């Protein structure tokens, strides 16, 4: 959490499910952990949660420590009943888990203050900021589950981890492509306003004074009862596993990969990733087309498809040679061409160091051109575009997609390139030479900021930073990038091409498409990846599964130069830059390769060199 900030919603839900399973196993063994917090939930390289350090739980099994008048735990995650010195049960662990989930989704502890006693006061008297107020794309059902877990009254919480897990499974088991809605019979959500104080200041001071003395006694007891080696983790109770942890099984609706085989959103009906603002992101499943012709341009269907006819064929007359009367067949319509996808939305591109945001169907500028910007990437909500600056500033920065106005710098250095939004718009990836110590471009991720640039997070494996360039953030939270296998366990850089690596590290990069460092990924959506490569003799646009597999040539224009592919917001089409015919233009093609069509001319070649620039298609 310190390194990555808030997590993608699907990742936080997965960790929450696993933690529920682990706590349920402890609960069935009669164990209350009493100190659930980030430091005690460890993530293995395979992505499994291990619940650590049952030292307080062990002490809690001894006489007297669960009685009224004692509390133990960490103030940021301690339950109100424990803060008052009352007894703790499994619902106290669920309260801590709810606060931890709130932190995973918002990137900050729900309760924080200058000293532990102020934090305890917040736990007793205040409510955390409403989840969806801090992060609007959090589903309403998930906010309701978290609110129930962190209810001040234990009777209003889930009564055991199994009940909480069942509520999660009920929502996440909905068919993909459908939005799960919290049932009206669910537990009531706490109001977003802060609750009135229920204790007098005098009572609070007395309670806290008593708590100080009791904590001191508890710490003395803890030191006396720890193992004699003077260090290491507290010994767990016999009911815990031999390794000293309760390990939660993977319970996500997507199978967890083995090492080197990351998970990916299924390609059938991709689940859309919410945008970080209140504006709903465009659906990533094909939407119904209008019955009437629209004013927007359309890509013509393939020429070899039979044309539609308006009149049905006439039924043949009955044959006079047949003695018995026959039933006249119903009229049948001639086969029709499938409707071509409509070209809608906006396309961002740059030529000569000037950024253009244009109507995708006409190529007309919708905002004033922005000088000194290149390598654009639309955020999925369509509100902002992140770019690499060429002038003032010369860093990565964001602009308002509706006005073209400069918003803010996102990085602090001038040698940061190829920004790519995370699917939920909370972070972005890029490559940079600033920290590379003359090793070339390195991969980084960084939190989106509304103020000063945040600290970058190097992307690496087993403690070694990853060399690579042109990252594309995919829907399963992995990054596609161009590089060679210089990482631990690699060949020392002899195997190059397009790889994928977990954005949070801790997983070995996997080869997606072998080749050289001249190819690069350009966009990803719906479990598919777009790359550009000149492996066939000239630059072409290819599409392949996001987990790797056979690459299919989409642009298919021998002798031309085609690249910088980008998916349409609905994922049905791909736009790309092409020099076919001797002049630069933006073309579009359906993802099955049918119906290539010229959309609009470009005022010049993209970028310098053009292969290092980007095109992005937004809503």
C-alpha positions, 0 to 999 in steps of 0.5 A: 500500500505504501508503494502503490497507493490505492489498489484496483477494485478487483484486486482489493476485492480478491484480497478481501475474499482471501482474508475472509477465508483465512479468518474463517479458518481461524474462527472455526479453530476458536481463534481471534487474531486481534491485530489485523493490519496491512503489516500482518497480511502478506502477499506471496509472489503467486498472489495469495494472502497469508495472515501473519503474526498470531502473537496477540491471538495466542495471548488472547487465549490465556486467562484474563486477557479477553475479559473486560478492561483490556485491549490489544491491537493497533490503534488504526485498526482496533475496533471500538469495543477493544478501544473501550477495553471490552472483550474482542471476538471475530467481529473485531477482526472483521472491523479491522478488515473493513478498515483495511479494505477502505484503505486498499480502495482509497490509499489512506487509513480511514482513521489517522492522527498525530498520536495513538490516543487521538486515533482511538478517539476517532475509532470511538466517535467518528466515521471514515469518509464515505468510500464513493465520495473519495473514489466514485468508481467503487461499486455501491454494493462494495461500499455497503459491505465495507460499511457493514463491516466497520459498523461501531456496534458489533451487532450490526456487522457481519457475524463471522467471515463466512457471512461476509464472504457470502455477501462478496460472492453473491455480488462478484458471481454476477455474469460478466458484462452485468453490473452487480447491484446491492440488494435492498435487503442488504444491511443498512449503509452508514450515513455519510455524515459524521455521527454525533459524539456520544461520550463526554470529554471527561469520560473519554479522558478517564477511559484513555487514562485507564487504557494507558495503564492497561496497555503498559501492563499488557506490553509487559506481559507480552515481553515476558511471554515471548519466546526466548530467542529475543526476536522473530514472529510470535508463535501462533497457537496450535490451531494455526498452520505449521508455518505460523500463518493461516493461508487463505485459498484463492477464491477469485472468480478468475483462476490465479495463474501459476508463476509466469502465467498471469491472469487476464480478463476473459475476452468474451465480454470484458468487464469494464474498469471504472473511471476515477471520476463520477462520469461513467466510463464507456462500455467495453462490450459492443453496444446495439447499433441504431436502426436508422442511419446516423450522421457519423461516418461508418466503415464500409463492410467488406466488398465480397459480402453479398449486398442486401436486397429490399424485396423478398424473393417470390415464392414459386408457384405450386407444381401442377404435377403434384397431386396433393396441394403443397404449402407455399413457402414463406418469403425469405430475405436475401443475406444482408451485410452486418452493419458496420460499426459507427465511428464516434468519439475523439482521436488524439494524435500529434504531428510536428510536436503539436497535439490535436484532439479531433472528431474521430469521424471527420478529423476536425479539431474539437479543441485548440491544438496544444503545442509541445505535446506528444504521445497522448493517451486518453483516460477511459472516462474521456475527461483527460489526456496524459502526454509527454511534454516537449517544451514548457513543461517538458515532463509528463502532464495532463490536459483537459480533453474538452478544452485543451487546457493544461491541468498539471504536471504528473512527473518531475523530470524531463526524460520521462516518456510514453505515459499509459493510464491504468484502466481505472485512471488512478495511476499511469506507467511510463519509461524513463532514463533518469534513474537508469544509471546509463542502463537505458529506459526503465519502467515506472508506475506512479499515482495520478495527482491533483497536486504535486507529482507523486513518488515514482515506483520502479517496476521490477522482479526479485529486487531488480528494476526492469529495463524496457520501454513503451509500457501499455497498462492492460486490464488485468493490471499487468504491463506490456512492454518492449525489452530483453530478459535481463531480469533474474532467471533470464538469458542475460538479454538474448531474448527480446520482444514484447513481454508482460510484467505485473505492475506491482512487481513480484512476478517474473515477466512473461514473453508475449511476442518474440522478436526484437526491441524495434517492435512495441505494444500500443494499446490493450482492451478486452483481453487483446493487445495491439502491437506494431512490428516490421517483422513482415518487411514493413511496419504493420499493426497486429492484434494478439491475445493479452496473454500471448499467442498468434499475432494477426495482421490487421493493417495488412498493407505490404509496402506501406508503413502502418502503426500506432494502433488504438482501440475504439472505446467500444473495442470493436474497431482499431484506428492507426496511422498509415502512409499508404498511398504516399500520404499520412492519414488515420485509417480504421479497421474492424478488429476482425480485419474487415472493412479498412477505411481512411478516416481523415488525413494527417497534417504531417507525419506523427512524431519524430520518429513517427514510430515513437509517437502514439494515437489514442481513441477516446469517447 
